[in-house]
Amino acid sequence: MRTAIPTFLLAATTLAVLSACQPKTDTAADKTAASAPTAQTSSAAQTTAPLNGTDMRKEDIGGDFTLTDGDGKAFKLSDLKGKVVVLSFGYTHCPDVCPTELLTYSDVLKQLGDQAKDVKVVFVSVDSERDTPDVIGKYAKQFNPDFIGLTATEGQDLSVIKQQYRVVSAKVGQKEDAENYLVDHSSGAYLIDKNGEVAIFSPYGSNPDTIAADIKTLLQP
């Protein structure tokens, strides 16, 4: 099976990303394409607790967007301000990485206990051709009824959102029938603080307890 779309450059630190199946090493071209200037430190930088994931608070990354949820309604990420958001990208036909990640995030919410009410998991499809609102909504909720599945519909530009979050994806193994293909894509999740700012990147393979610990840090007053 094809290997992953390579990693992106985050300041001087390279974070690993995986495709639908397995990891791949970086190339210089990918690093150059994904690099971006740093931004001013957000208010989340006041947090002093040690982090398990990668601190993203000085990176020029993220921002608001509007996609379509499982009910076919427009959904703005900024609607979740006041909560910590676990934001990941993938697709419903993903054979390995996406299900593993979503199961992990479900375990994270269990570990958070009562604090889980202040956390939302958002799963954005990079395969809007097959992942209709109904499909992505039901898929996300299979892992947890509170998970939010989003996809791009007419008039919504997924490519812009992918640029905002330095996400890469590409079809592989597509046949003439146009329906049977995989999508290599970035993996891992961004932890977005209560002000709507990207704060931490949790790579694929992170343990639920380490993700939960970082979320607890972001939930602090």
Beta strands, then each sheet from edge to edge (+ up, - down):
strand 1: 8-10
strand 2: 13-15
strand 3: 54-55
strand 4: 66-68
strand 5: 74-76
strand 6: 84-90
strand 7: 119-125
strand 8: 148-150
strand 9: 169-172
strand 10: 182-185
strand 11: 189-192
strand 12: 198-202
sheet 1: 1+ 2-
sheet 2: 3+ 12- 11+ 6- 7- 8-
sheet 3: 4+ 5-
sheet 4: 9+ 10-
end
